[in-house]
Amino acid sequence: MTARHWSPADIPSLDCRTALITGANSGIGFRTARILAQHSARVLLAGRRPDSLEEAAARLRAAVPTARLETVELDLGDLAAIRAAAAPLAATETIDLLVNNAGVMAVPERRTTRDGLELTVGTNHLGHFALTAHLMPALMRSADARIVTVSAIAATWRTGALTDLMSEQGYRPMSAYAKSKRANIVFTRELARRLDGSAHRALAVHPGSAVTNLQRHTSAGLMGRLFVALAARTLMGSADGAAWPSLYAATHPAAANGGFLGPAGRDQTSGTPKPAALPAGADSPDLGARLWRQSERLTGVTFPTPRT
């Protein structure tokens, strides 16, 4: 169930909540951080570049003078860096909202993370898988933590089937992206099963279509720039509207454990979030368990048993 005519103005005070947002220095992550800060949450801005994080924090403080902000240097393409960034938080913090938002898209050729994982899946899925695992002690200190993972409409594409996860048999940029975004949903559904019976919730969202920094590879060259410019005028919503599903999933009482939410508006680009159709097979417990085992093997990270 979703609220009619919901907007971020309906979010209650979050003054006792701490949120960590990956990719919070720009795009949807930045808008998510701004709205949560406006509603009095303490916000941890996580990203790869300290200078970009500090610049984003300065812009947020200018927009929201009362904002309680901290920055967390985090490279989702480096498993040791993820562990190092999460360790002090896991040891001492209570995190109520984790928004796994950062991502890469349409990398032109096959590249790898520092650990030799295909870059798109390694960042979008495996990096967030490892981060969530390392942060579980901090999340479990919350009475009712929410883990929101940002997927995409591309998760429903046929090319998103979770085979050849590392694209070792052939790399296609948008297929790798679709695969990573389907993995986000399958991971969320499996995590939700493991959280079942507790007050904690795992949800996946898709933001519709919005022009953000993710398009920096697809917009290379004249034709790419023309495509993005046309799409921005006709098909794509704003980054502000694209943040609504994440905000709804993180704050609304009706956002159920295991839910997959997206914009309800025309062409799924904006509007009150509503349940979205899952990709075929994404709710399979067998697929969820297989992806979980594969993700633990590839990252070397074992999830702690959630407290129920």
SULQUI-V324403 format. One record per run of one state. SS is the DSSP state (H for helix, E for strand, - for the rest). FROM is the first residue (numbers start at 1). TO is the last residue. If there is no record, write none. Layout:
BEGIN
ss = <SS,SS>
from = <FROM,FROM>
to = <TO,TO>
END
This chain:
BEGIN
ss = <-,H,-,E,-,H,-,E,-,H,-,E,-,H,-,E,-,E,-,E,H,-,E,-,H,-,H,-,H,-,E,-,E,-,H,-,H,-,E,-,H,-,H,-,E,-,H,-,E,-,H,->
from = <1,8,11,18,23,27,39,42,48,50,64,68,74,79,93,97,101,112,113,118,119,142,146,152,153,157,158,161,173,196,201,207,210,211,213,217,221,235,237,238,239,243,244,252,260,264,266,269,273,276,285,300>
to = <7,10,17,22,26,38,41,47,49,63,67,73,78,92,96,100,111,112,117,118,141,145,151,152,156,157,160,172,195,200,206,209,210,212,216,220,234,236,237,238,242,243,251,259,263,265,268,272,275,284,299,308>
END
